[in-house]
Amino acid sequence: MTSKELLYVEDALGHEQFMKTSSKNASSQLQDQTLSNYIKELEQKHTELYNKFLNLL
């Protein structure tokens, strides 16, 4: 893996970590259960993407 590709993967990991954390925080603060469940699904999706990027290393 080139250094440029490594920088891309590291950047993508940071973005996915941010989205995962933001989703988790948002879902815990929402009172609408349907919306909270949807945000939890997004959190799971970002966790999966994070793991996929991590496996590239």
C-alpha positions in Angstrom: 0.0 0.0 0.0 1.4 3.4 -1.0 1.6 6.2 1.5 -1.1 8.1 -0.4 -3.4 5.1 -0.1 -2.6 4.7 3.6 -3.5 8.4 4.1 -6.8 7.8 2.4 -7.7 4.8 4.5 -6.7 6.6 7.7 -8.9 9.6 6.7 -11.8 7.3 5.9 -11.3 5.6 9.3 -11.5 8.9 11.0 -14.7 9.9 9.1 -16.4 6.6 9.9 -15.4 6.8 13.6 -16.9 10.3 13.7 -20.1 9.2 12.1 -20.4 6.2 14.3 -19.9 8.3 17.5 -22.3 11.0 16.2 -25.0 8.5 15.4 -24.6 6.9 18.8 -24.9 10.2 20.6 -27.9 11.3 18.4 -29.8 8.1 18.9 -29.5 8.2 22.7 -30.9 11.8 22.8 -33.9 11.3 20.5 -37.3 10.8 22.0 -38.9 9.5 18.8 -38.3 5.8 19.0 -38.7 5.2 15.2 -36.1 7.9 14.4 -33.8 6.6 17.2 -34.0 3.1 15.7 -33.1 4.4 12.3 -30.1 6.3 13.6 -29.0 3.1 15.4 -29.1 1.3 12.0 -26.9 4.1 10.6 -24.5 3.6 13.5 -24.3 -0.1 12.7 -23.7 0.7 9.0 -20.8 3.0 9.9 -19.4 0.4 12.3 -19.4 -2.1 9.4 -17.7 0.4 7.1 -15.1 1.3 9.8 -14.3 -2.4 10.1 -14.0 -2.9 6.4 -11.6 0.0 6.1 -9.6 -1.3 9.1 -9.3 -4.7 7.4 -7.5 -3.0 4.5 -4.5 -2.3 6.8 
